[in-house]
Amino acid sequence: MFGSTMNPIANNLNALRIHIPERVKIIAVSKTHTAEEIMQAYRAGQRQFGENRVQEICAKQPLLPSDIEWHFVGHLQTNKVKYIAPFISIIHSVDSSRLLKEINREAAKNTRIIKCLLQFHIAAEETKYGFDLDEALACISSDECTRMNNVEIIGVMGMATFTDDMDQVRREFRNLRHYFDRLKADRFSGMDSFNEISMGMSGDYPVAIAEGSTMVRIGTAVFGERNF
Ligand SMILES: *Cc1c(COP(=O)(O)O)cnc(C)c1O
């Protein structure tokens, strides 16, 4: 009676861990799920959780154990950075120099260094946020950026098109990998800290891992369908 039937979230995580190589970090995307559901994953050993709304992450974070590493994966408005700056571990969705500058400012106020990923626009859909390669290069090459002491850019993030066409998804992830390689060669060579490629969700993580993902952001396959 205990174990397998008692905790479907633990079962889901254990099943994912069988398929996902140890070098790839699983970020459990807990948006819309309760603190109790997050605790079920926590008790199964999960420590990295992702949320995409500021209000929601700020409501949950104080209710949960302090050794959880919180990741922000959604579009972030500059005026809301201050709410997550005291505790956020990694922001996956940096998509403008203005946002990066604000994260640096709020991190400094909290005497922290916040790790950031540059989000690239790799999907065919118009609605997804993110840099293209020239914009990202311009952002990180600016004098302003090189003077930032409270952000650490550790890699890139992207979301593929929402489609069943896995050849298209593979091409998009391959593009993101290419952008990572370009940034690494041009601006971060020899910097071991620039080492992360955040790509892959419940529907496409095997393709993402095959294309070099180091972090998969998985919601539905951990927690089940989202509650709205
Ligand atoms: C919701 C979300 C995910 C997880 O999506 P699933 O398909 O449920 O795994 C990953 N990344 C981002 C940016 C998200 O908003």
The ligand as an SDF file (V2000), in Angstrom:
LIG
                    3D

 15 15  0  0  0  0  0  0  0  0999 V2000
    5.3420   25.5080  -17.7470 C   0  0  0  0  0  0  0  0  0  0  0  0
    6.7400   25.6050  -18.2390 C   0  0  0  0  0  0  0  0  0  0  0  0
    7.5430   24.4590  -18.3690 C   0  0  0  0  0  0  0  0  0  0  0  0
    7.0420   23.0560  -18.0680 C   0  0  0  0  0  0  0  0  0  0  0  0
    6.0820   22.6550  -19.0100 O   0  0  0  0  0  0  0  0  0  0  0  0
    5.5490   21.1410  -19.0840 P   0  0  0  0  0  0  0  0  0  0  0  0
    5.1450   20.9780  -20.4960 O   0  0  0  0  0  0  0  0  0  0  0  0
    4.4080   21.0480  -18.1350 O   0  0  0  0  0  0  0  0  0  0  0  0
    6.6610   20.2480  -18.6960 O   0  0  0  0  0  0  0  0  0  0  0  0
    8.8490   24.6370  -18.7930 C   0  0  0  0  0  0  0  0  0  0  0  0
    9.3430   25.8460  -19.0930 N   0  0  0  0  0  0  0  0  0  0  0  0
    8.6110   26.9660  -18.9780 C   0  0  0  0  0  0  0  0  0  0  0  0
    9.2310   28.2740  -19.3300 C   0  0  0  0  0  0  0  0  0  0  0  0
    7.2850   26.8770  -18.5660 C   0  0  0  0  0  0  0  0  0  0  0  0
    6.5400   28.0000  -18.4740 O   0  0  0  0  0  0  0  0  0  0  0  0
  1  2  1  0
  2  3  1  0
  2 14  2  0
  3  4  1  0
  3 10  2  0
  4  5  1  0
  5  6  1  0
  6  7  2  0
  6  8  1  0
  6  9  1  0
 10 11  1  0
 11 12  2  0
 12 13  1  0
 12 14  1  0
 14 15  1  0
M  END
$$$$
